[in-house]
């Protein structure tokens, strides 16, 4: 069986062109669980946010494509399909995700050479091909290489100007058992 990265890449290569004509873009693909508890989560987005009808149309179109080559070769067996927005606290996995989070508060879990991990929180001020820089909550600045990132996500802050503007982007999802 292919590794998770290969499964995500194959699914993304098929789903991206399916959601584009629906005026949506593919944000990310996540695969978790095993056997009957496996979940395929397809995160889609649109400028101005999503509505339930858009999510339902995307879910139907994506579902049909998952049973055909090349996806059927890497995603065999039962799984639950979830099609949703990335939500207010978005996962950051790709360089494009990090660029999209410029100016936002983020929480980042990093790993050190000794294997230890730590969490850093702050506002993302710059990003390039190798990493990004944060102004931490304690006002210090820190450069974090992408290679050190274990997990990262945006942080929704209640009551902030950004929070009020983004509050209309409620997470919507449709779940289909396969």
C-alpha positions in Angstrom: 0.0 0.0 0.0 1.3 3.5 -0.8 2.4 5.8 2.0 0.0 8.6 3.2 2.0 11.2 1.3 1.5 9.4 -2.0 -2.2 8.8 -1.3 -2.7 12.6 -0.5 -0.8 13.6 -3.6 -2.8 11.3 -5.9 -6.1 12.4 -4.5 -5.1 16.1 -4.7 -4.1 15.7 -8.4 -7.6 14.4 -9.1 -9.7 16.5 -6.8 -8.1 19.9 -7.6 -9.4 20.0 -11.2 -12.8 18.7 -10.1 -13.5 21.6 -7.7 -12.0 24.4 -9.8 -15.0 24.6 -12.2 -17.2 24.8 -9.1 -15.5 28.1 -8.2 -13.7 26.4 -5.3 -10.1 25.5 -4.6 -8.6 22.5 -2.9 -7.0 23.6 0.4 -5.7 20.2 1.6 -6.3 16.5 1.7 -6.0 14.5 5.0 -6.1 10.8 5.5 -6.4 9.3 9.0 -7.3 6.0 10.7 -7.2 2.5 9.4 -9.6 -0.2 8.2 -13.2 0.7 8.7 -12.3 3.8 10.7 -10.3 5.4 7.9 -11.4 9.0 7.1 -10.5 10.9 3.9 -10.9 14.6 4.6 -11.0 16.9 1.6 -10.7 20.6 2.6 -12.0 23.1 0.1 -12.3 26.9 0.1 -13.6 29.8 -1.8 -12.9 33.6 -1.6 -15.7 34.9 0.6 -16.3 31.5 2.3 -18.4 28.4 1.6 -22.1 27.6 1.7 -23.6 24.2 2.3 -24.8 23.9 -1.4 -21.2 24.4 -2.6 -19.9 21.8 -0.2 -22.7 19.3 -1.2 -21.9 19.8 -5.0 -18.2 19.3 -4.4 -18.8 16.2 -2.2 -20.9 14.6 -5.0 -18.4 15.4 -7.7 -15.4 14.2 -5.6 -17.2 11.0 -4.5 -17.6 9.9 -8.1 -14.0 10.4 -8.9 -12.7 8.5 -5.9 -14.0 5.2 -7.3 -12.1 5.5 -10.6 -8.4 5.3 -11.5 -5.9 6.4 -10.3 -7.5 7.0 -6.9 -9.0 3.5 -6.6 -5.5 2.0 -6.7 -4.3 4.0 -3.7 -7.5 4.2 -1.7 -9.0 0.8 -1.6 -11.3 -0.5 1.0 -13.9 1.3 3.2 -13.5 4.9 4.2 -15.6 7.9 5.2 -15.4 10.9 3.0 -15.6 14.3 4.6 -15.7 17.4 2.4 -15.4 20.6 4.4 -13.9 24.0 4.7 -10.6 24.3 6.5 -12.4 26.3 9.2 -11.2 29.2 11.2 -8.2 27.4 12.7 -6.7 26.2 9.5 -3.9 23.6 9.3 -0.7 24.9 7.7 1.1 22.3 5.7 2.2 23.8 2.4 4.2 26.9 1.5 1.0 28.3 0.1 -0.8 27.8 3.4 2.0 29.7 5.2 1.9 32.5 2.7 -1.9 32.7 3.2 -1.4 33.1 6.9 0.8 36.2 6.8 -0.3 38.6 9.5 -2.3 35.9 11.3 -1.7 34.4 14.7 -0.4 30.9 14.4 0.5 28.0 16.7 3.5 25.9 15.7 4.8 22.7 17.1 8.5 22.2 16.3 11.0 19.5 16.8 14.6 19.9 17.8 17.6 17.9 16.8 17.4 15.9 20.1 13.9 14.9 19.3 12.2 17.2 21.8 9.2 19.2 20.7 7.9 22.6 21.8 5.0 25.0 20.9 5.5 28.5 19.6 2.7 31.0 19.2 2.9 34.3 17.5 2.0 36.4 14.4 3.5 35.3 11.1 5.5 38.2 9.7 7.5 36.8 6.8 7.7 33.5 4.8 10.0 32.2 2.1 10.9 28.9 0.5 12.8 27.7 3.6 10.7 28.8 6.5 9.0 31.7 8.2 9.4 34.3 10.9 7.1 34.9 13.9 6.7 37.7 16.3 6.1 35.6 19.4 3.4 36.5 22.0 6.3 37.7 24.2 7.3 40.1 21.4 10.5 38.2 20.5 11.1 37.3 16.9 11.9 33.8 15.8 12.8 32.2 12.5 11.4 28.7 12.1 12.6 26.4 9.2 9.8 24.4 7.5 12.0 21.3 8.2 11.5 21.8 12.0 7.7 22.1 11.8 5.7 19.1 13.1 2.3 20.7 13.1 1.0 24.3 12.5 -2.3 26.0 12.4 -3.8 29.5 12.5 -5.4 30.6 15.8 -8.8 32.2 15.9 -8.8 35.0 18.4 -12.2 36.0 19.7 -12.9 39.7 19.7 -10.0 40.7 17.5 -10.6 42.6 14.2 -9.4 39.6 12.3 -11.7 37.3 14.2 -14.8 39.5 13.5 -13.9 39.6 9.8 -13.3 35.8 9.5 -16.3 34.8 11.8 -18.5 34.3 8.7 -16.3 31.5 7.5 -18.0 28.8 9.7 -16.8 25.3 9.0 -19.2 23.3 6.9 -18.8 19.7 6.0 -20.6 16.8 4.5 -19.8 13.3 5.5 -20.3 10.3 3.2 -19.6 6.8 4.3 -18.1 4.6 1.6 
